[in-house]
């Protein structure tokens, strides 16, 4: 088996890669799933660069990246993304973010993919057109690797990685649903093996496939400095130290001071980093919501469900670890740490919070049995009109495609809840008060992202949304909310943040031409796309193609000498998107090319490498 493939790389200041500032050679290794990373040193701070790789006679797409700034930056901008399920929608949001030319980085807050089996967690209209591999739930290292490679077939995601540097963290679905340090809610050791083996496999695949520096202990909590303007702290609230979740607010363990979400080492690190930071803004990239999120009031709308069940909905977040949340809040207060901004994902909704220790108080009126009616009163420590008492703000990003409230509970119910989240509630003549006065903005229905615009005097979140059931959908701006230096208060902006004065040149849409192979012919009109993945591969690859109309077709495999070595005949197929496994067992190591023939023409892919 070929264990190593030489790969050349170069970094330049121009998209044509002519003004090269660094270059070298590395290797794509079989033990790393033939993924390649290069940590380039000696680059200028706050500068846009372009890079490319070449191997096996061809070039990669040219990528664009940017180094972090030094000194007092005047304007920074980040896209904040999370939660992308391949089979519940198209990744149009990625394509739209890729088209932005003044981002400093993409902050990715986890759930980059979902570990569920094919068709188990998808929209029935899209499952056929967006097949995923492997078909089973992810358990082994090969499973996780193959799921990453399937997601990277999405052209919108390809373009996003091409145009912007990533600062990612994982959440639970890069492992298994509701993961914690010692297990997950849907991990069954009897059928899925040892949790440590599964967790190790997921971590290894993550560090292979994601743009993140290698770490000897595979820790992802880390910090980034953007001059004197921003210190960015990325947390691991999932598998670094999280103890098992409780599932009910009635559980006596909930309030235990020993329960931890971060673990001792990470918590001490975060406190020290916050204390030592001299940056104007301290941004905490965080998988799960930090703010209190009152949901027990939903029993007023659905009296057949009890208060405690509704109040237990978000115990996978910081709300399920209240003693540690209070410890962090007290630390921010006692140390007088100013301008803290939480950037959060996970819950598939958009929310803007003023982070208050006690946004209100609640009195439970017993109506018999477990049925309790909550009555909310203003808090002595927080004024929602002025923001006094809030010690930070929190901006929550909606999901890219993962189901949100309307897709789970219906559009009518989601709209009703959205309208009542921060309202005085009156039920049966009783004034129940405002359950969430610290929520200043909420959208429970739409999919998208927000752009975080950072200046010395303000931080503003701009929320954008797009439909997900059709490809190529454009984004729509909805609202923007900002906080001023020293305030910890959210105000609505009159418009979206303006673009930066300087826009970067996008990386080109096509790679440089192959150097040792002929240029690919154009596709026939009836074939929308034709690709094979991965490359290189050992015994099996997956051929992906799209037909614009019903076509009889055949697939032929040739060796480098032009000899036909395999032929796969397909019957007439309807228009659509198809995935077909290609078996290369029994064929020697070397270069191959594939032809897809239809009555309207032939498409050819060259430079496919089989390794043994």
MARMIBA-985323 format. One line per field, with one value per residue (C-alpha): x, y, z; residue in one letter. Coordinates in Angstrom, 1 decimal, padded with zeros to 4 digits. Layout:
# residues N
c1 = X / ...
c2 = Y / ...
c3 = Z / ...
rest = A / ...
***
This chain:
# residues 612
c1 = 000.0 / 001.2 / 001.6 / 002.6 / 002.0 / 004.2 / 002.3 / 003.7 / 002.3 / 002.8 / 001.6 / 001.4 / 000.1 / -002.0 / -004.8 / -002.8 / -000.1 / 002.6 / 004.1 / 005.1 / 006.3 / 006.5 / 006.6 / 007.6 / 006.7 / 004.8 / 003.2 / -000.4 / -000.2 / -002.5 / -002.5 / -004.0 / -006.6 / -004.5 / -005.4 / -002.7 / -002.1 / 000.8 / 001.4 / 003.2 / 005.3 / 006.8 / 003.8 / 002.8 / 000.1 / -003.4 / -002.7 / -004.7 / -002.8 / -003.6 / -002.4 / -002.6 / -001.5 / -000.4 / -000.1 / -000.7 / -000.3 / -003.0 / -003.7 / -006.1 / -008.5 / -006.6 / -007.6 / -007.7 / -006.8 / -005.9 / -003.6 / -004.6 / -003.9 / -001.6 / -001.9 / -005.3 / -007.4 / -010.1 / -012.6 / -013.0 / -015.8 / -016.6 / -019.3 / -020.8 / -022.1 / -023.2 / -025.5 / -025.6 / -027.5 / -026.8 / -030.3 / -032.5 / -031.6 / -029.2 / -026.1 / -027.0 / -025.8 / -022.3 / -022.3 / -023.5 / -020.8 / -018.2 / -019.1 / -018.3 / -014.9 / -014.2 / -014.3 / -011.4 / -012.6 / -015.5 / -016.2 / -017.8 / -019.5 / -020.0 / -022.3 / -020.4 / -022.0 / -024.5 / -023.7 / -027.1 / -027.6 / -028.7 / -032.3 / -032.8 / -032.7 / -033.6 / -036.3 / -038.1 / -037.9 / -034.1 / -032.9 / -032.8 / -031.1 / -028.6 / -027.4 / -024.8 / -022.1 / -021.8 / -025.3 / -025.0 / -024.6 / -021.0 / -019.1 / -015.7 / -012.8 / -013.6 / -017.2 / -016.3 / -013.7 / -016.2 / -018.9 / -016.4 / -015.6 / -019.3 / -019.9 / -016.9 / -018.6 / -021.1 / -019.9 / -021.2 / -019.1 / -016.1 / -016.4 / -016.7 / -013.5 / -011.8 / -012.6 / -012.2 / -010.1 / -012.0 / -011.8 / -013.8 / -014.9 / -016.9 / -020.2 / -022.0 / -022.9 / -019.3 / -019.4 / -022.9 / -026.1 / -025.8 / -022.2 / -020.3 / -016.9 / -017.9 / -020.7 / -023.6 / -027.4 / -027.5 / -024.3 / -025.1 / -021.9 / -023.6 / -024.0 / -021.6 / -018.6 / -016.5 / -017.3 / -013.6 / -012.9 / -015.7 / -014.7 / -011.1 / -012.1 / -014.2 / -011.5 / -008.9 / -011.1 / -011.8 / -008.2 / -007.5 / -010.3 / -010.9 / -008.7 / -007.4 / -003.8 / -002.7 / -002.8 / -000.9 / -003.8 / -006.5 / -007.9 / -009.8 / -010.1 / -007.7 / -007.4 / -006.8 / -005.6 / -006.7 / -004.5 / -005.8 / -009.4 / -010.4 / -009.3 / -011.3 / -011.6 / -012.9 / -014.4 / -015.1 / -018.3 / -018.9 / -016.2 / -013.4 / -014.8 / -018.6 / -020.3 / -023.4 / -026.5 / -029.4 / -032.7 / -035.0 / -034.9 / -036.3 / -033.1 / -031.4 / -028.0 / -028.8 / -027.7 / -024.6 / -021.5 / -019.4 / -021.1 / -019.0 / -019.4 / -015.8 / -013.7 / -011.2 / -008.3 / -010.4 / -012.2 / -009.0 / -007.6 / -010.7 / -010.5 / -006.8 / -007.3 / -010.2 / -008.2 / -005.1 / -006.8 / -006.1 / -008.2 / -011.1 / -013.6 / -013.5 / -015.4 / -016.2 / -017.0 / -019.2 / -021.3 / -024.3 / -026.2 / -024.8 / -027.8 / -030.8 / -033.7 / -037.0 / -039.3 / -041.6 / -044.1 / -045.1 / -047.4 / -049.6 / -050.1 / -050.2 / -051.7 / -051.7 / -047.9 / -046.3 / -044.0 / -041.1 / -041.0 / -040.9 / -038.3 / -036.1 / -035.8 / -032.4 / -030.5 / -027.9 / -026.8 / -025.1 / -028.6 / -028.0 / -024.9 / -026.2 / -023.5 / -020.6 / -022.5 / -022.9 / -019.2 / -018.3 / -020.8 / -019.4 / -015.9 / -016.7 / -018.4 / -015.7 / -012.8 / -014.6 / -014.1 / -015.6 / -017.0 / -017.6 / -019.5 / -020.7 / -021.0 / -023.2 / -024.8 / -026.4 / -030.2 / -031.1 / -032.6 / -031.4 / -031.4 / -029.9 / -029.5 / -028.4 / -026.6 / -028.0 / -027.5 / -031.2 / -033.2 / -036.3 / -037.7 / -040.4 / -043.1 / -044.8 / -048.5 / -049.5 / -052.7 / -052.6 / -050.4 / -047.3 / -049.2 / -047.5 / -048.2 / -045.2 / -045.6 / -042.6 / -041.6 / -038.9 / -035.4 / -033.7 / -030.4 / -031.4 / -033.3 / -034.4 / -035.1 / -031.6 / -029.6 / -028.3 / -027.2 / -026.2 / -022.5 / -022.2 / -024.2 / -024.8 / -025.6 / -027.0 / -026.6 / -029.5 / -028.8 / -027.6 / -030.2 / -030.9 / -034.6 / -035.7 / -038.9 / -041.3 / -040.0 / -040.3 / -043.5 / -045.2 / -045.1 / -048.1 / -046.7 / -043.3 / -044.6 / -046.8 / -043.8 / -041.5 / -044.0 / -044.4 / -040.8 / -040.3 / -043.9 / -046.1 / -048.3 / -051.9 / -053.7 / -057.3 / -057.1 / -053.9 / -050.8 / -048.0 / -045.3 / -042.5 / -040.6 / -037.6 / -037.1 / -033.4 / -034.2 / -034.1 / -034.3 / -035.5 / -036.2 / -037.3 / -038.3 / -035.6 / -032.2 / -029.0 / -026.2 / -025.0 / -022.1 / -020.3 / -019.0 / -016.4 / -015.1 / -013.5 / -016.7 / -019.2 / -020.0 / -023.0 / -024.6 / -026.4 / -028.8 / -029.3 / -031.7 / -032.4 / -034.8 / -033.2 / -035.4 / -034.2 / -030.6 / -029.1 / -031.2 / -030.2 / -029.8 / -032.2 / -031.1 / -033.5 / -032.3 / -029.1 / -028.4 / -025.4 / -023.7 / -021.5 / -018.2 / -018.8 / -022.6 / -023.5 / -026.8 / -028.4 / -029.9 / -031.5 / -029.5 / -031.3 / -029.4 / -026.9 / -023.2 / -021.5 / -018.8 / -015.2 / -013.4 / -011.0 / -012.4 / -010.3 / -010.0 / -011.8 / -009.9 / -010.6 / -013.5 / -011.4 / -008.1 / -005.1 / -005.0 / -003.6 / 000.1 / 000.5 / -003.0 / -005.2 / -007.7 / -011.1 / -013.8 / -017.0 / -019.9 / -022.8 / -025.9 / -027.7 / -025.1 / -025.2 / -022.1 / -019.8 / -017.3 / -015.5 / -014.5 / -012.2 / -009.0 / -006.7 / -008.5 / -007.8 / -010.6 / -013.8 / -014.7 / -018.1 / -019.2 / -021.6 / -023.4 / -026.5 / -028.8 / -030.9 / -033.2 / -033.9 / -030.8 / -029.5 / -025.8 / -022.7 / -019.7 / -016.2 / -012.9 / -009.6 / -006.0 / -003.3 / -002.5 / -006.1 / -007.0 / -010.6 / -010.5 / -014.0 / -017.4 / -020.6 / -023.8 / -026.8 / -030.3 / -032.1 / -032.3 / -034.7 / -033.4 / -031.8 / -028.7 / -027.1 / -024.3 / -022.8 / -020.0 / -017.1 / -015.2 / -011.5 / -010.6 / -008.3 / -006.8 / -003.2 / -002.0 / -001.8 / -003.7 / -007.1 / -009.7 / -013.5 / -016.0 / -019.7 / -021.4 / -024.9 / -026.7 / -025.9 / -022.2 / -019.3 / -017.9 / -014.4 / -012.5 / -008.8 / -006.1 / -007.9 / -005.2 / -005.6 / -003.2 / -002.5
c2 = 000.0 / 003.5 / 005.1 / 008.6 / 011.0 / 014.0 / 017.3 / 020.7 / 023.9 / 027.6 / 030.8 / 034.1 / 037.6 / 037.5 / 035.1 / 034.1 / 032.7 / 034.5 / 036.6 / 033.6 / 034.3 / 030.7 / 027.3 / 023.7 / 020.1 / 017.9 / 014.5 / 013.2 / 010.2 / 007.1 / 007.2 / 010.7 / 009.7 / 011.5 / 014.9 / 017.6 / 020.6 / 023.1 / 025.5 / 028.4 / 030.8 / 034.1 / 035.8 / 039.4 / 040.2 / 041.3 / 040.3 / 038.4 / 035.5 / 033.0 / 029.4 / 026.3 / 022.6 / 020.4 / 016.6 / 013.7 / 016.1 / 018.6 / 021.7 / 022.3 / 025.3 / 028.4 / 029.2 / 032.6 / 033.1 / 036.0 / 036.3 / 037.9 / 041.5 / 043.3 / 046.7 / 048.4 / 047.1 / 049.5 / 047.0 / 043.3 / 041.1 / 037.4 / 035.1 / 032.9 / 029.6 / 026.2 / 023.2 / 021.9 / 018.8 / 017.6 / 016.0 / 018.7 / 021.5 / 023.0 / 024.9 / 028.2 / 030.1 / 028.8 / 030.0 / 033.5 / 033.7 / 032.6 / 035.6 / 038.1 / 039.8 / 041.5 / 038.7 / 038.1 / 034.5 / 032.1 / 031.2 / 027.7 / 026.7 / 023.0 / 020.4 / 020.7 / 017.4 / 014.9 / 011.4 / 009.9 / 007.2 / 008.0 / 009.2 / 009.0 / 012.8 / 014.4 / 016.1 / 013.4 / 015.7 / 015.9 / 012.5 / 011.1 / 014.1 / 014.5 / 011.0 / 010.7 / 008.1 / 005.9 / 004.7 / 003.6 / 005.8 / 006.9 / 004.7 / 003.8 / 006.0 / 005.1 / 006.1 / 009.6 / 010.1 / 009.1 / 011.5 / 014.4 / 013.5 / 013.3 / 016.8 / 018.2 / 017.2 / 020.0 / 022.8 / 025.6 / 024.2 / 023.8 / 027.5 / 028.5 / 026.8 / 028.1 / 031.8 / 032.1 / 030.9 / 028.9 / 029.0 / 025.9 / 024.0 / 020.7 / 020.1 / 016.8 / 015.6 / 015.4 / 012.5 / 011.4 / 013.2 / 014.8 / 013.7 / 014.2 / 013.2 / 009.7 / 008.8 / 010.1 / 009.7 / 007.6 / 005.6 / 002.0 / 000.2 / -003.2 / -002.5 / 000.3 / -000.6 / 001.3 / 005.0 / 005.9 / 004.2 / 006.0 / 009.4 / 008.9 / 008.0 / 011.1 / 013.3 / 011.9 / 012.4 / 016.0 / 016.9 / 015.3 / 017.0 / 020.3 / 023.4 / 023.3 / 022.9 / 019.5 / 019.1 / 016.4 / 016.1 / 016.9 / 019.8 / 022.5 / 025.2 / 027.9 / 031.7 / 034.0 / 037.6 / 040.2 / 043.0 / 045.2 / 045.0 / 041.3 / 038.4 / 035.3 / 032.4 / 029.1 / 026.7 / 023.0 / 022.6 / 019.2 / 016.5 / 018.2 / 018.0 / 017.9 / 015.6 / 013.7 / 015.8 / 015.6 / 015.4 / 017.2 / 020.3 / 018.1 / 016.1 / 016.8 / 016.7 / 019.8 / 022.4 / 020.5 / 022.8 / 019.8 / 019.5 / 020.9 / 021.7 / 022.9 / 020.7 / 022.1 / 022.7 / 024.5 / 026.6 / 027.8 / 028.5 / 030.6 / 032.6 / 033.3 / 034.3 / 036.7 / 038.2 / 038.7 / 040.1 / 043.7 / 043.6 / 046.0 / 043.1 / 039.5 / 037.2 / 033.7 / 031.1 / 028.7 / 025.7 / 026.1 / 029.0 / 030.7 / 032.9 / 031.8 / 030.8 / 030.5 / 028.0 / 026.8 / 029.5 / 027.3 / 025.4 / 028.5 / 027.7 / 023.9 / 023.2 / 019.5 / 019.6 / 020.5 / 023.4 / 021.2 / 019.3 / 022.6 / 024.1 / 021.0 / 021.5 / 023.2 / 021.3 / 020.3 / 024.0 / 026.0 / 026.0 / 022.3 / 023.3 / 026.3 / 026.4 / 026.6 / 029.2 / 031.3 / 030.8 / 032.3 / 035.1 / 036.0 / 035.9 / 038.4 / 040.6 / 040.4 / 040.9 / 043.7 / 042.2 / 044.5 / 044.0 / 040.2 / 038.9 / 035.2 / 033.8 / 030.7 / 028.1 / 024.7 / 025.4 / 026.2 / 029.6 / 033.2 / 035.1 / 038.3 / 038.2 / 040.7 / 038.3 / 038.9 / 036.8 / 036.9 / 038.4 / 038.0 / 036.0 / 033.3 / 032.2 / 028.9 / 028.7 / 025.1 / 024.1 / 020.5 / 017.6 / 018.5 / 021.4 / 024.6 / 028.0 / 030.4 / 034.1 / 036.2 / 039.4 / 042.0 / 041.2 / 043.5 / 043.0 / 043.7 / 046.4 / 045.3 / 049.0 / 050.3 / 047.0 / 047.8 / 044.6 / 042.8 / 041.8 / 040.6 / 040.1 / 036.9 / 036.4 / 033.0 / 031.9 / 030.0 / 026.7 / 026.4 / 023.7 / 021.7 / 021.7 / 024.5 / 025.2 / 025.5 / 022.3 / 020.4 / 021.9 / 023.6 / 027.1 / 028.3 / 027.1 / 028.5 / 031.9 / 032.1 / 031.2 / 033.6 / 036.5 / 035.7 / 035.1 / 038.6 / 039.8 / 040.4 / 037.3 / 037.4 / 034.1 / 033.7 / 037.2 / 036.5 / 038.7 / 036.1 / 038.7 / 038.7 / 035.3 / 036.6 / 040.3 / 039.9 / 038.6 / 041.5 / 039.6 / 036.1 / 034.2 / 030.6 / 029.9 / 030.8 / 029.4 / 031.3 / 033.0 / 036.3 / 038.6 / 039.9 / 043.4 / 044.6 / 048.2 / 049.9 / 051.5 / 048.7 / 045.1 / 044.4 / 041.2 / 041.2 / 038.3 / 036.9 / 034.2 / 032.1 / 029.3 / 025.8 / 023.5 / 024.8 / 025.4 / 028.7 / 030.8 / 034.3 / 035.7 / 038.3 / 040.7 / 040.8 / 042.8 / 044.0 / 044.5 / 046.1 / 046.8 / 049.8 / 049.9 / 049.5 / 049.1 / 045.3 / 046.5 / 045.6 / 048.2 / 047.7 / 049.1 / 051.0 / 049.0 / 046.3 / 047.0 / 048.7 / 046.8 / 047.5 / 050.2 / 047.6 / 044.5 / 041.5 / 040.0 / 036.6 / 033.4 / 032.3 / 029.9 / 027.4 / 025.8 / 026.2 / 023.8 / 020.3 / 020.3 / 016.8 / 015.8 / 017.2 / 019.9 / 018.3 / 018.5 / 020.3 / 018.3 / 017.5 / 019.6 / 016.6 / 016.0 / 018.7 / 017.4 / 014.4 / 013.7 / 010.9 / 010.9 / 010.4 / 010.8 / 009.0 / 005.8 / 002.2 / -000.2 / 001.7 / 005.2 / 006.9 / 008.3 / 011.3 / 012.6 / 014.6 / 014.1 / 016.9 / 014.5 / 010.8 / 009.1 / 005.7 / 005.7 / 003.6 / 004.1 / 003.0 / 002.8 / 003.1 / 002.7 / 005.3 / 003.6 / 004.0 / 000.3 / -000.4 / -002.2 / -002.0 / -001.2 / -000.6 / -000.4 / 001.4 / 001.3 / 004.5 / 006.8 / 009.6 / 013.1 / 013.5 / 013.3 / 009.8 / 008.2 / 004.9 / 002.9 / 002.0 / -001.2 / -001.1 / -004.4 / -006.5 / -003.6 / -002.6 / 000.6 / 003.5 / 006.3 / 005.8 / 007.8 / 007.4 / 008.1 / 008.6 / 008.1 / 009.2 / 009.6 / 013.3 / 013.0 / 011.9 / 013.3 / 012.3 / 012.5 / 012.0 / 011.7 / 009.3 / 007.5 / 004.0 / 003.2 / -000.2
c3 = 000.0 / -000.8 / 002.6 / 001.5 / -001.5 / -001.9 / -001.9 / -002.9 / -001.3 / -001.7 / -000.1 / -002.0 / -001.6 / -004.8 / -006.0 / -009.0 / -006.6 / -008.5 / -005.6 / -003.5 / 000.0 / 001.4 / -000.3 / 000.4 / 000.2 / 002.7 / 002.5 / 002.4 / 004.7 / 004.7 / 008.6 / 008.4 / 005.8 / 003.1 / 004.6 / 004.6 / 006.9 / 006.8 / 009.6 / 007.9 / 009.9 / 009.2 / 007.7 / 008.3 / 010.8 / 009.7 / 006.1 / 003.5 / 001.8 / -000.9 / -001.0 / -003.1 / -003.1 / -006.0 / -006.1 / -008.6 / -011.5 / -010.5 / -008.4 / -005.6 / -005.6 / -004.5 / -000.9 / 000.8 / 004.4 / 006.8 / 009.7 / 013.0 / 013.6 / 016.0 / 017.6 / 017.8 / 015.0 / 013.9 / 012.5 / 012.7 / 011.3 / 012.0 / 010.6 / 013.4 / 012.2 / 013.6 / 013.2 / 009.6 / 008.8 / 005.3 / 004.7 / 006.2 / 003.8 / 001.3 / 002.5 / 000.8 / 003.8 / 003.3 / -000.3 / 000.8 / 003.6 / 001.1 / -001.1 / 001.7 / 001.2 / 004.5 / 007.1 / 009.5 / 010.2 / 010.4 / 014.0 / 013.8 / 017.0 / 016.4 / 014.9 / 011.6 / 010.7 / 012.3 / 013.2 / 012.5 / 009.8 / 006.3 / 006.3 / 010.0 / 010.7 / 007.4 / 005.3 / 003.2 / 000.2 / 000.3 / 001.5 / -002.0 / -003.5 / -000.7 / 000.3 / 003.0 / 003.7 / 005.5 / 005.7 / 009.4 / 012.5 / 013.0 / 015.4 / 014.0 / 012.7 / 009.1 / 009.7 / 011.0 / 008.2 / 005.5 / 006.9 / 006.7 / 003.1 / 002.2 / 003.7 / 001.8 / -001.5 / -001.0 / -003.2 / -000.9 / 002.0 / -000.3 / -001.2 / 002.4 / 003.3 / 000.2 / 001.0 / 004.7 / 007.6 / 010.2 / 014.0 / 014.9 / 018.0 / 018.1 / 019.8 / 020.5 / 017.0 / 016.0 / 018.5 / 019.5 / 020.6 / 024.1 / 024.5 / 027.8 / 028.9 / 029.8 / 027.3 / 025.3 / 025.6 / 022.4 / 022.9 / 023.7 / 024.8 / 024.2 / 020.5 / 019.8 / 021.8 / 024.3 / 024.5 / 024.8 / 021.6 / 019.8 / 021.3 / 020.3 / 016.8 / 016.5 / 017.9 / 015.5 / 012.5 / 013.6 / 013.9 / 010.5 / 008.6 / 010.3 / 010.0 / 013.5 / 014.8 / 016.0 / 019.8 / 021.7 / 024.2 / 021.5 / 023.5 / 021.5 / 024.2 / 023.1 / 022.6 / 019.7 / 019.9 / 017.3 / 018.5 / 021.3 / 020.0 / 020.6 / 022.6 / 021.5 / 023.8 / 022.3 / 024.9 / 024.9 / 026.9 / 025.5 / 026.1 / 027.9 / 031.5 / 031.2 / 033.7 / 032.7 / 032.2 / 034.5 / 032.7 / 035.2 / 037.3 / 040.1 / 040.2 / 043.5 / 041.8 / 039.6 / 042.1 / 043.3 / 043.5 / 042.3 / 038.9 / 036.1 / 032.5 / 031.8 / 034.1 / 036.5 / 034.1 / 031.5 / 034.1 / 035.6 / 032.2 / 031.3 / 034.5 / 034.0 / 030.4 / 031.2 / 034.1 / 032.1 / 028.9 / 028.0 / 024.9 / 024.5 / 023.9 / 025.3 / 023.1 / 024.3 / 021.6 / 023.4 / 022.2 / 024.6 / 025.9 / 029.0 / 029.8 / 031.8 / 029.5 / 031.2 / 029.5 / 032.4 / 031.4 / 028.4 / 030.8 / 030.6 / 026.9 / 027.3 / 030.7 / 030.2 / 030.4 / 033.8 / 034.6 / 035.5 / 032.2 / 030.3 / 032.6 / 032.0 / 028.2 / 028.2 / 030.9 / 028.2 / 028.4 / 031.2 / 032.7 / 033.7 / 035.6 / 037.6 / 040.3 / 037.8 / 035.7 / 038.9 / 039.6 / 036.2 / 036.5 / 040.0 / 038.7 / 035.9 / 038.5 / 041.2 / 038.8 / 037.1 / 033.7 / 031.1 / 027.6 / 027.7 / 024.7 / 024.4 / 020.9 / 021.1 / 019.0 / 019.6 / 020.1 / 016.5 / 017.2 / 017.0 / 020.3 / 021.7 / 025.5 / 028.2 / 030.5 / 033.9 / 037.0 / 037.9 / 035.0 / 037.1 / 040.0 / 039.8 / 042.3 / 041.7 / 042.4 / 043.3 / 041.5 / 042.6 / 041.8 / 039.8 / 038.0 / 039.0 / 037.5 / 037.4 / 038.2 / 037.2 / 039.0 / 038.3 / 039.8 / 042.3 / 040.5 / 036.9 / 035.1 / 031.6 / 030.6 / 031.2 / 031.2 / 034.7 / 036.4 / 033.2 / 033.1 / 029.5 / 026.3 / 024.4 / 020.7 / 019.6 / 016.0 / 014.3 / 012.6 / 009.1 / 008.3 / 011.5 / 012.5 / 014.7 / 016.6 / 013.7 / 012.0 / 015.3 / 016.8 / 013.8 / 012.5 / 014.5 / 017.8 / 017.1 / 016.1 / 019.2 / 021.5 / 019.7 / 020.2 / 023.9 / 024.9 / 026.2 / 026.9 / 029.9 / 030.0 / 031.1 / 031.3 / 032.6 / 034.0 / 035.9 / 035.1 / 035.1 / 034.4 / 031.8 / 031.7 / 029.8 / 030.1 / 029.2 / 025.7 / 023.4 / 020.1 / 019.1 / 016.0 / 016.4 / 012.8 / 010.3 / 009.3 / 008.8 / 010.7 / 012.1 / 011.3 / 014.4 / 013.7 / 016.2 / 016.6 / 019.5 / 020.6 / 019.9 / 019.0 / 016.7 / 015.7 / 012.3 / 011.7 / 008.2 / 007.0 / 004.0 / 002.9 / 002.9 / 000.9 / -002.5 / -003.5 / -004.4 / -002.0 / -001.2 / 002.3 / 003.8 / 006.5 / 009.5 / 012.5 / 014.1 / 017.8 / 019.4 / 022.7 / 023.5 / 025.2 / 029.0 / 028.8 / 028.6 / 027.2 / 023.8 / 021.6 / 018.2 / 015.2 / 012.5 / 009.8 / 009.2 / 009.8 / 006.8 / 004.9 / 005.8 / 003.9 / 002.4 / 000.7 / -000.1 / -003.5 / -003.6 / -004.4 / -008.0 / -008.6 / -010.5 / -009.8 / -012.0 / -015.0 / -014.6 / -015.3 / -016.6 / -017.7 / -020.5 / -019.6 / -018.7 / -021.5 / -020.7 / -019.4 / -021.8 / -021.2 / -019.6 / -016.9 / -014.2 / -012.4 / -012.3 / -009.5 / -007.6 / -004.0 / -002.2 / -004.2 / -003.6 / -002.5 / -001.8 / -002.9 / -003.1 / -004.2 / -004.6 / -007.9 / -007.7 / -010.8 / -011.7 / -014.6 / -016.0 / -017.9 / -018.1 / -019.7 / -020.4 / -019.3 / -018.8 / -016.7 / -017.9 / -016.0 / -017.9 / -016.7 / -017.4 / -020.6 / -021.9 / -021.5 / -020.5 / -017.1 / -015.7 / -017.2 / -015.3 / -017.3 / -015.8 / -017.1 / -018.0 / -015.0 / -014.2 / -013.7 / -010.3 / -008.2 / -007.7 / -005.7 / -006.9 / -005.2 / -007.4 / -006.6 / -007.6 / -005.8 / -007.9 / -009.9 / -009.3 / -007.8 / -010.2 / -012.0 / -013.6 / -015.3 / -015.5 / -018.3 / -017.9 / -021.3 / -022.2 / -025.5 / -025.4 / -024.8 / -022.6 / -019.3 / -018.2 / -014.9 / -015.0 / -012.3 / -009.9 / -007.8 / -006.4 / -003.6 / -002.0
rest = X / X / X / X / X / X / X / X / X / X / X / X / X / X / X / X / X / X / X / X / X / X / X / X / X / X / X / X / X / X / X / X / X / X / X / X / X / X / X / X / X / X / X / X / X / X / X / X / X / X / X / X / X / X / X / X / X / X / X / X / X / X / X / X / X / X / X / X / X / X / X / X / X / X / X / X / X / X / X / X / X / X / X / X / X / X / X / X / X / X / X / X / X / X / X / X / X / X / X / X / X / X / X / X / X / X / X / X / X / X / X / X / X / X / X / X / X / X / X / X / X / X / X / X / X / X / X / X / X / X / X / X / X / X / X / X / X / X / X / X / X / X / X / X / X / X / X / X / X / X / X / X / X / X / X / X / X / X / X / X / X / X / X / X / X / X / X / X / X / X / X / X / X / X / X / X / X / X / X / X / X / X / X / X / X / X / X / X / X / X / X / X / X / X / X / X / X / X / X / X / X / X / X / X / X / X / X / X / X / X / X / X / X / X / X / X / X / X / X / X / X / X / X / X / X / X / X / X / X / X / X / X / X / X / X / X / X / X / X / X / X / X / X / X / X / X / X / X / X / X / X / X / X / X / X / X / X / X / X / X / X / X / X / X / X / X / X / X / X / X / X / X / X / X / X / X / X / X / X / X / X / X / X / X / X / X / X / X / X / X / X / X / X / X / X / X / X / X / X / X / X / X / X / X / X / X / X / X / X / X / X / X / X / X / X / X / X / X / X / X / X / X / X / X / X / X / X / X / X / X / X / X / X / X / X / X / X / X / X / X / X / X / X / X / X / X / X / X / X / X / X / X / X / X / X / X / X / X / X / X / X / X / X / X / X / X / X / X / X / X / X / X / X / X / X / X / X / X / X / X / X / X / X / X / X / X / X / X / X / X / X / X / X / X / X / X / X / X / X / X / X / X / X / X / X / X / X / X / X / X / X / X / X / X / X / X / X / X / X / X / X / X / X / X / X / X / X / X / X / X / X / X / X / X / X / X / X / X / X / X / X / X / X / X / X / X / X / X / X / X / X / X / X / X / X / X / X / X / X / X / X / X / X / X / X / X / X / X / X / X / X / X / X / X / X / X / X / X / X / X / X / X / X / X / X / X / X / X / X / X / X / X / X / X / X / X / X / X / X / X / X / X / X / X / X / X / X / X / X / X / X / X / X / X / X / X / X / X / X / X / X / X / X / X / X / X / X / X / X / X / X / X / X / X / X / X / X / X / X / X / X / X / X / X / X / X / X / X / X / X / X / X / X / X / X / X / X / X / X / X / X / X / X / X / X / X / X / X / X / X / X / X / X / X / X / X / X / X / X / X / X / X / X / X / X / X / X / X / X / X / X / X / X / X / X / X / X / X / X / X / X / X / X / X / X / X / X / X / X / X / X / X
***
